[in-house]
Amino acid sequence: MGEGTYHPNENQVLPVPDPTKPYWRSELHDLDDFRSTPNLPSECDIVIIGGGMAGVTTAYHLLLENDTPPNIVLLEARQLCSGATGRNGGHCKTKVQTLVNLLPTHGPDGIDKLVNYVQGVQYGIKEIVEREDLDCEFELRRSFDVSITSRKENKDTYDEACKDGSGWTKQTWFINNRLAEMTTSVTGAKSAFSVPACSFWPYKFVTQLLQKTLNRYPNALNLQTRTPVTSVTQADGDVTNFVKTPRSTIKCSKVIFATNAYTSGLLPSFTDIIIPYKGMASHITPKSIVHPHLSNTYNIDFGPDKDVDYLNPRPDGGIVVGGGKWNYASDRDSWYNNIDDSTLFPPKALKHWDGYMQRNFRGWEDSEAKVESVWVGIQALTTDGFPHVGRVPGKRGQYMLAGFNGSGMAMILTNAKAVAKMMREEREFEDVAQEFAIPEWFGTSLERMTTA
Ligand SMILES: Cc1cc2nc3c(=O)[nH]c(=O)nc-3n(C[C@H](O)[C@H](O)[C@H](O)COP(=O)(O)OP(=O)(O)OC[C@H]3O[C@@H](n4cnc5c(N)ncnc54)[C@H](O)[C@@H]3O)c2cc1C
């Protein structure tokens, strides 16, 4: 990690040095290692901790069309966008399986709320890409949820929901056994759903958006990479926050924890609530481009004894594929509560990617597709699968948007807007959640923490 590398001790929940290199970080931006000033400011209005999708989109919305912009310092432990956002699958969607799982606890209205929320995020990302002219291979597309085994319960739930006229079924389409393999090109597909999705190059989105924001507000926003925060403290009865780093301490009135999987490192009360969870992904390229282009993204469900992979075909003919969890799941310590994204899973697990496209996609059998790279990343696991957003329970002047799970990018953008609005207008989460149609169960609270 070069100058300023901080080596956390083994009990610290902090990003580790020298993470594996994801495909998405193959073209580094000038901001990757950037520090706006040689020294940290000693004071500011707001410190944002975390330079991923959550931290950067919150900074953007705090400053957007703001005539009285606050002074913001954005602190990132490693390089910009070197966490989960820089090492994920790159598509935003909700799987039908997620909706089916939600039914018993949140009912049909809850499902509609989540689907509408995710759609708002997809359109919101598109709007920013267009407004800010971001060159990040954004595509508004469809995604197949392919099942290799029957998964009859999902079809039954879908049929019931269609009968009831549930909103989410209007954008969803079921593909039966006879047509599944032909329609999706997935070898052995038994059925599939087609759902709305978007995809983009997350690293390019985040770095370019931050560059535009820095250009527009050079005096208000200060980026400091390679600056891990080791604690945030408040004096008794005082709302001032002291944000401590190995370089110096910053005094500020407000702090945002956009630290996702690492949140418990700074907020220990979240230790069993937001759990770091290691996953792997790969980049596969054919010897020459396989036509026709796979225009959808995918989740492939290999059955109850295995798990779900995710695939994001790239415009250049390559493909980002992640998952393969069942190849290492039995070694729980290797992924659960694990923050080490500097080491890959054992070779047996990596074999999952060998010949992957040839095995699983019709038309790719003779593609001579090769694995170009494999990497790992740390996402968050929360007991209910949803993020914690709003004021940090029991603290004043502290806000969070963290705990984004495996499909986390589909949950972030509108939450970032909401947190920015809470801070700009001194509002409460419940209030802005209603305004932005955010599922109310994303809100963090002592009650949610104790029942988690
Ligand atoms: C392998 C993998 C595949 C995935 N695939 C998908 C997908 O296809 N679609 C999808 O929607 N989601 C996917 N996800 C999940 C998604 O990437 C995350 O939910 C999302 O990127 C979270 O964004 P974030 O900004 O909250 O977190 P991050 O991008 O992790 O950003 C948090 C940042 O905070 C920094 N940080 C943490 N602690 C400190 C500290 N103490 N001091 C300073 N900085 C700190 C970290 O270095 C990091 O850069 C995947 C995740 C992984 C790991």
The ligand as an ORCA input file, in Angstrom:
! r2SCAN-3c Opt
* xyz 0 1
  C     -17.376    -10.460     -4.183
  C     -18.547     -9.524     -4.054
  C     -19.529     -9.497     -5.044
  C     -20.625     -8.641     -4.940
  N     -21.507     -8.548     -5.981
  C     -22.491     -7.622     -5.955
  C     -23.325     -7.401     -7.078
  O     -23.149     -7.986     -8.142
  N     -24.336     -6.509     -6.960
  C     -24.539     -5.797     -5.819
  O     -25.485     -5.006     -5.768
  N     -23.722     -5.941     -4.748
  C     -22.706     -6.813     -4.799
  N     -21.861     -6.955     -3.736
  C     -22.104     -6.142     -2.544
  C     -21.677     -4.696     -2.775
  O     -20.392     -4.661     -3.347
  C     -21.680     -3.940     -1.452
  O     -22.914     -4.121     -0.806
  C     -21.465     -2.449     -1.682
  O     -20.404     -2.229     -2.570
  C     -21.210     -1.757     -0.364
  O     -20.770     -0.441     -0.614
  P     -20.172      0.407      0.575
  O     -19.726      1.699      0.049
  O     -21.136      0.398      1.696
  O     -18.946     -0.481      1.077
  P     -17.425     -0.537      0.520
  O     -17.363     -0.426     -0.945
  O     -16.796     -1.723      1.162
  O     -16.839      0.783      1.118
  C     -16.534      0.925      2.484
  C     -15.182      1.602      2.538
  O     -14.907      1.954      3.875
  C     -13.519      1.828      4.079
  N     -13.329      1.713      5.521
  C     -13.822      0.759      6.340
  N     -13.445      0.985      7.610
  C     -12.713      2.116      7.585
  C     -12.051      2.862      8.586
  N     -12.062      2.490      9.865
  N     -11.382      3.984      8.217
  C     -11.382      4.391      6.916
  N     -11.990      3.712      5.941
  C     -12.651      2.585      6.265
  C     -13.153      0.584      3.301
  O     -11.791      0.549      2.975
  C     -14.054      0.698      2.075
  O     -13.399      1.292      0.985
  C     -20.760     -7.804     -3.801
  C     -19.775     -7.807     -2.814
  C     -18.667     -8.654     -2.936
  C     -17.602     -8.620     -1.877
*
